[in-house]
């Protein structure tokens, strides 16, 4: 996952070599809400079980003892590219690479046999997405030729990578791997739709607010088996947008 973060930071440098490159960088913090869902567990030596009415917490902020631990929090990093260049008075179409670092902590569920003692995806429900995006300018002036504000809509799909830690029927897995490069599972596909508003304070710098809906059904390893959960999720994020070429 650390390599993916570095790749997203390098993309703008590669695109900047074109005189007509029009690219953006968004960095958001925020929170997410997951409605009650279910968790399916398959473990050697036991019958498969489905736990309903599962509730997760995001816990977007954790105590940080150093800068490296900041990546354990909820965040969203996105690089966009508009190959046709910005036309100030029309909808402009582009493409994006996005890393959304969501989290899920099991809080409760209908589990009378106490199958789940602990289950978390705290090193991330990591969405690696390719988006199609349209943006529309509002309030065009000489100082802000691409709009004093912008409205954007996007849809994306990609993969979800998780780093689970669990204790299921007293059997633990993954707790000792948190904060390391190990323990990540390629857990399945992921999807999103989102709407974003940018308010520019400088021609190249905007305050950004985004609401989004994501969906995935990640399947990850537990001790002696696998667990699949279903994560329809609503997000509200705030942050900054950079447009270095403007």
HUWOKA-V258240 format. One record per residue. N is the residue number from 1. RES is the residue in three letters. SS is DSSP state (a for helix, b for strand, c for the rest). Layout:
n={N & N}
res={RES & RES}
ss={SS & SS}
This chain:
n={1 & 2 & 3 & 4 & 5 & 6 & 7 & 8 & 9 & 10 & 11 & 12 & 13 & 14 & 15 & 16 & 17 & 18 & 19 & 20 & 21 & 22 & 23 & 24 & 25 & 26 & 27 & 28 & 29 & 30 & 31 & 32 & 33 & 34 & 35 & 36 & 37 & 38 & 39 & 40 & 41 & 42 & 43 & 44 & 45 & 46 & 47 & 48 & 49 & 50 & 51 & 52 & 53 & 54 & 55 & 56 & 57 & 58 & 59 & 60 & 61 & 62 & 63 & 64 & 65 & 66 & 67 & 68 & 69 & 70 & 71 & 72 & 73 & 74 & 75 & 76 & 77 & 78 & 79 & 80 & 81 & 82 & 83 & 84 & 85 & 86 & 87 & 88 & 89 & 90 & 91 & 92 & 93 & 94 & 95 & 96 & 97 & 98 & 99 & 100 & 101 & 102 & 103 & 104 & 105 & 106 & 107 & 108 & 109 & 110 & 111 & 112 & 113 & 114 & 115 & 116 & 117 & 118 & 119 & 120 & 121 & 122 & 123 & 124 & 125 & 126 & 127 & 128 & 129 & 130 & 131 & 132 & 133 & 134 & 135 & 136 & 137 & 138 & 139 & 140 & 141 & 142 & 143 & 144 & 145 & 146 & 147 & 148 & 149 & 150 & 151 & 152 & 153 & 154 & 155 & 156 & 157 & 158 & 159 & 160 & 161 & 162 & 163 & 164 & 165 & 166 & 167 & 168 & 169 & 170 & 171 & 172 & 173 & 174 & 175 & 176 & 177 & 178 & 179 & 180 & 181 & 182 & 183 & 184 & 185 & 186 & 187 & 188 & 189 & 190 & 191 & 192 & 193 & 194 & 195 & 196 & 197 & 198 & 199 & 200 & 201 & 202 & 203 & 204 & 205 & 206 & 207 & 208 & 209 & 210 & 211 & 212 & 213 & 214 & 215 & 216 & 217 & 218 & 219 & 220 & 221 & 222 & 223 & 224 & 225 & 226 & 227 & 228 & 229 & 230 & 231 & 232 & 233 & 234 & 235 & 236 & 237 & 238 & 239 & 240 & 241 & 242 & 243 & 244 & 245 & 246}
res={UNK & UNK & UNK & UNK & UNK & UNK & UNK & UNK & UNK & UNK & UNK & UNK & UNK & UNK & UNK & UNK & UNK & UNK & UNK & UNK & UNK & UNK & UNK & UNK & UNK & UNK & UNK & UNK & UNK & UNK & UNK & UNK & UNK & UNK & UNK & UNK & UNK & UNK & UNK & UNK & UNK & UNK & UNK & UNK & UNK & UNK & UNK & UNK & UNK & UNK & UNK & UNK & UNK & UNK & UNK & UNK & UNK & UNK & UNK & UNK & UNK & UNK & UNK & UNK & UNK & UNK & UNK & UNK & UNK & UNK & UNK & UNK & UNK & UNK & UNK & UNK & UNK & UNK & UNK & UNK & UNK & UNK & UNK & UNK & UNK & UNK & UNK & UNK & UNK & UNK & UNK & UNK & UNK & UNK & UNK & UNK & UNK & UNK & UNK & UNK & UNK & UNK & UNK & UNK & UNK & UNK & UNK & UNK & UNK & UNK & UNK & UNK & UNK & UNK & UNK & UNK & UNK & UNK & UNK & UNK & UNK & UNK & UNK & UNK & UNK & UNK & UNK & UNK & UNK & UNK & UNK & UNK & UNK & UNK & UNK & UNK & UNK & UNK & UNK & UNK & UNK & UNK & UNK & UNK & UNK & UNK & UNK & UNK & UNK & UNK & UNK & UNK & UNK & UNK & UNK & UNK & UNK & UNK & UNK & UNK & UNK & UNK & UNK & UNK & UNK & UNK & UNK & UNK & UNK & UNK & UNK & UNK & UNK & UNK & UNK & UNK & UNK & UNK & UNK & UNK & UNK & UNK & UNK & UNK & UNK & UNK & UNK & UNK & UNK & UNK & UNK & UNK & UNK & UNK & UNK & UNK & UNK & UNK & UNK & UNK & UNK & UNK & UNK & UNK & UNK & UNK & UNK & UNK & UNK & UNK & UNK & UNK & UNK & UNK & UNK & UNK & UNK & UNK & UNK & UNK & UNK & UNK & UNK & UNK & UNK & UNK & UNK & UNK & UNK & UNK & UNK & UNK & UNK & UNK & UNK & UNK & UNK & UNK & UNK & UNK & UNK & UNK & UNK & UNK & UNK & UNK}
ss={c & a & a & a & a & a & a & a & a & a & a & a & a & a & a & c & c & c & c & c & c & c & b & b & b & b & b & b & b & b & b & b & b & b & c & c & b & b & b & b & b & b & b & c & c & c & c & c & b & b & b & b & b & b & b & b & b & c & c & c & c & c & c & c & c & c & a & a & a & a & a & a & c & c & b & b & b & b & b & b & b & c & c & c & c & c & c & c & c & c & c & b & b & b & b & b & b & b & b & b & b & b & b & b & b & b & b & b & b & b & c & c & c & c & c & b & b & b & b & b & b & b & b & b & b & b & b & b & b & b & b & b & b & b & b & b & b & b & c & c & c & c & c & c & c & c & c & c & b & b & b & b & b & b & b & b & b & b & b & b & b & b & c & c & b & b & b & b & c & c & b & b & b & c & a & a & a & c & c & c & c & c & c & c & b & b & b & b & b & b & b & b & b & b & b & b & b & b & b & b & b & b & c & c & b & b & b & b & b & b & b & b & b & b & b & b & c & c & b & b & b & b & c & c & b & b & b & b & b & c & c & c & b & b & b & b & b & b & b & b & b & b & c & c & c & c}
